[in-house]
Structure formats: C-alpha cells, structure tokens
C-alpha cells in the first residue's frame, strides 16, 4: 500500500475522531445531541457560532443520522 494511501486513511480517521469528540462534547455540555437544526434559529449570534461547529462536527452527525 502506498504511503500516500496510508496517510490519507489516517487523516480520515483523525477527522472522524475529531468530529465525534466535538459532537460528544456538545452533547455532554447541553444534554442534547448536536444536529443541523441548530441553523434554524434565524440570524442570531448562536446560529453564526453553530456554522463553524457544524463544519467540523458534520461527519459524525451525518453518520449518526444514517444509523437511525
């Protein structure tokens, strides 16, 4: 297996681990799971903060929603 393929696999695995860590940390802090419904609040500060959070947590949220 080429070194680039191994590096890509590790990058993908680290990305999913980071997404899971963010989403799980959010759930631990708020007692509700992270979801894309965070964007439905309209033009508020919380909605603007949710965008970068969802960019990084999206892989975990998508995979969790596929399972359900």
VOBA-308659 format. One record per residue: y, z, x negated of N, C-alpha, C in turn; residue in three letters. Coordinates in Angstrom, 1 decimal. Layout:
BEGIN
{{Y; Z; X}; {Y; Z; X}; {Y; Z; X}; ALA} ...
//
This chain:
BEGIN
{{-1.2; 0.0; -0.8}; {0.0; 0.0; 0.0}; {1.2; 0.0; -0.9}; UNK} {{2.2; -0.9; -0.6}; {3.4; -1.0; -1.5}; {4.2; 0.3; -1.4}; UNK} {{4.9; 0.6; -2.4}; {5.8; 1.8; -2.5}; {6.9; 1.8; -1.4}; UNK} {{7.4; 0.6; -1.1}; {8.4; 0.5; 0.0}; {7.9; 0.9; 1.3}; UNK} {{6.6; 0.5; 1.6}; {6.0; 0.9; 2.9}; {5.8; 2.4; 3.0}; UNK} {{5.4; 3.0; 1.9}; {5.3; 4.5; 1.9}; {6.6; 5.2; 2.1}; UNK} {{7.6; 4.7; 1.4}; {9.0; 5.2; 1.6}; {9.5; 5.1; 3.0}; UNK} {{9.2; 3.9; 3.6}; {9.6; 3.7; 5.0}; {8.9; 4.6; 6.0}; UNK} {{7.6; 4.9; 5.7}; {6.9; 5.8; 6.5}; {7.4; 7.2; 6.4}; UNK} {{7.7; 7.6; 5.2}; {8.3; 9.0; 5.0}; {9.7; 9.1; 5.7}; UNK} {{10.5; 8.1; 5.6}; {11.8; 8.1; 6.2}; {11.7; 8.2; 7.7}; UNK} {{10.7; 7.4; 8.3}; {10.5; 7.5; 9.7}; {10.0; 8.9; 10.1}; UNK} {{9.1; 9.5; 9.4}; {8.6; 10.8; 9.7}; {9.6; 11.9; 9.6}; UNK} {{10.5; 11.8; 8.6}; {11.6; 12.7; 8.4}; {12.6; 12.6; 9.6}; UNK} {{12.8; 11.3; 10.0}; {13.7; 11.1; 11.1}; {13.3; 11.7; 12.4}; UNK} {{12.0; 11.6; 12.7}; {11.4; 12.2; 13.9}; {11.4; 13.7; 13.8}; UNK} {{11.1; 14.2; 12.6}; {11.1; 15.7; 12.4}; {12.5; 16.2; 12.6}; UNK} {{13.5; 15.5; 12.1}; {14.9; 16.0; 12.3}; {15.3; 15.9; 13.8}; UNK} {{14.9; 14.8; 14.4}; {15.3; 14.7; 15.9}; {14.6; 15.8; 16.7}; UNK} {{13.4; 16.1; 16.3}; {12.7; 17.2; 17.0}; {13.3; 18.6; 16.8}; UNK} {{13.8; 18.8; 15.5}; {14.4; 20.0; 15.2}; {15.7; 20.2; 16.0}; UNK} {{16.5; 19.1; 16.1}; {17.8; 19.2; 16.8}; {17.5; 19.5; 18.3}; UNK} {{16.6; 18.7; 18.9}; {16.3; 18.9; 20.3}; {15.7; 20.3; 20.6}; UNK} {{14.8; 20.8; 19.8}; {14.2; 22.1; 20.0}; {15.3; 23.2; 19.8}; UNK} {{16.2; 23.0; 18.8}; {17.2; 24.0; 18.6}; {18.2; 24.0; 19.8}; UNK} {{18.5; 22.9; 20.4}; {19.3; 22.8; 21.6}; {18.6; 23.6; 22.7}; UNK} {{17.3; 23.3; 22.9}; {16.6; 24.0; 24.0}; {16.5; 25.5; 23.7}; UNK} {{16.4; 25.9; 22.5}; {16.4; 27.3; 22.2}; {17.7; 28.0; 22.5}; UNK} {{18.8; 27.3; 22.2}; {20.1; 27.8; 22.4}; {20.5; 27.8; 23.9}; UNK} {{20.1; 26.8; 24.7}; {20.6; 26.7; 26.1}; {19.5; 26.9; 27.1}; UNK} {{18.3; 27.1; 26.7}; {17.2; 27.3; 27.7}; {16.9; 26.1; 28.6}; UNK} {{17.4; 24.9; 28.2}; {17.0; 23.7; 29.0}; {16.9; 22.6; 28.0}; UNK} {{16.0; 21.7; 28.3}; {15.8; 20.6; 27.3}; {16.9; 19.6; 27.2}; UNK} {{17.1; 19.0; 26.1}; {18.1; 18.0; 25.9}; {17.7; 16.8; 26.6}; UNK} {{18.7; 16.1; 27.2}; {18.4; 14.9; 27.9}; {19.7; 14.0; 27.9}; UNK} {{19.5; 12.7; 28.3}; {20.6; 11.8; 28.3}; {21.5; 12.1; 29.5}; UNK} {{21.2; 13.0; 30.3}; {22.1; 13.3; 31.4}; {23.3; 14.1; 30.9}; UNK} {{23.3; 14.5; 29.7}; {24.5; 15.1; 29.1}; {25.7; 14.2; 29.1}; UNK} {{25.5; 12.9; 29.2}; {26.6; 12.0; 29.2}; {27.2; 11.7; 30.6}; UNK} {{26.6; 12.3; 31.6}; {27.1; 12.1; 33.0}; {28.3; 12.9; 33.3}; UNK} {{28.8; 13.8; 32.4}; {29.9; 14.7; 32.8}; {31.3; 14.0; 32.9}; UNK} {{31.4; 12.8; 32.5}; {32.7; 12.1; 32.5}; {33.4; 12.3; 31.2}; UNK} {{34.7; 12.0; 31.2}; {35.5; 12.1; 30.0}; {35.9; 13.6; 29.7}; UNK} {{35.0; 14.3; 29.1}; {35.2; 15.7; 28.7}; {34.9; 15.9; 27.2}; UNK} {{35.3; 17.0; 26.7}; {35.0; 17.3; 25.3}; {33.5; 17.4; 25.1}; UNK} {{32.8; 18.0; 26.0}; {31.4; 18.2; 25.9}; {30.6; 16.9; 25.9}; UNK} {{31.1; 15.9; 26.6}; {30.5; 14.6; 26.6}; {30.7; 13.9; 25.3}; UNK} {{31.9; 14.1; 24.7}; {32.1; 13.5; 23.4}; {31.3; 14.1; 22.3}; UNK} {{31.1; 15.4; 22.4}; {30.2; 16.1; 21.4}; {28.8; 15.7; 21.6}; UNK} {{28.4; 15.4; 22.8}; {27.0; 15.0; 23.1}; {26.6; 13.7; 22.5}; UNK} {{27.5; 12.8; 22.3}; {27.2; 11.5; 21.8}; {26.6; 11.5; 20.4}; UNK} {{27.2; 12.2; 19.4}; {26.6; 12.2; 18.1}; {25.2; 13.0; 18.1}; UNK} {{25.2; 14.1; 18.9}; {23.9; 14.8; 19.1}; {22.8; 13.9; 19.6}; UNK} {{23.1; 13.2; 20.6}; {22.1; 12.3; 21.2}; {21.7; 11.1; 20.3}; UNK} {{22.6; 10.7; 19.4}; {22.3; 9.6; 18.5}; {21.1; 10.1; 17.6}; UNK} {{21.2; 11.3; 17.1}; {20.2; 11.8; 16.2}; {18.9; 12.4; 17.0}; UNK} {{19.1; 12.9; 18.2}; {18.0; 13.5; 18.9}; {17.3; 12.5; 19.8}; UNK} {{17.8; 11.3; 19.9}; {17.2; 10.3; 20.9}; {15.8; 10.0; 20.6}; UNK} {{15.3; 9.8; 19.4}; {13.9; 9.5; 19.2}; {12.9; 10.6; 19.8}; UNK} {{13.3; 11.9; 19.7}; {12.5; 12.9; 20.2}; {12.6; 12.9; 21.8}; UNK} {{13.8; 12.7; 22.3}; {13.9; 12.7; 23.8}; {13.2; 11.6; 24.4}; UNK} {{13.2; 10.4; 23.8}; {12.5; 9.2; 24.3}; {11.0; 9.5; 24.3}; UNK} {{10.5; 10.0; 23.2}; {9.1; 10.2; 23.1}; {8.6; 11.3; 24.0}; UNK} {{9.4; 12.3; 24.3}; {9.1; 13.4; 25.2}; {9.1; 12.8; 26.6}; UNK} {{10.0; 11.9; 27.0}; {10.1; 11.3; 28.3}; {8.9; 10.3; 28.5}; UNK} {{8.4; 9.7; 27.5}; {7.3; 8.8; 27.6}; {6.0; 9.6; 28.0}; UNK} {{5.9; 10.7; 27.4}; {4.7; 11.6; 27.7}; {4.7; 12.1; 29.1}; UNK} {{5.9; 12.3; 29.7}; {5.9; 12.9; 31.1}; {5.6; 11.9; 32.1}; UNK} 
//
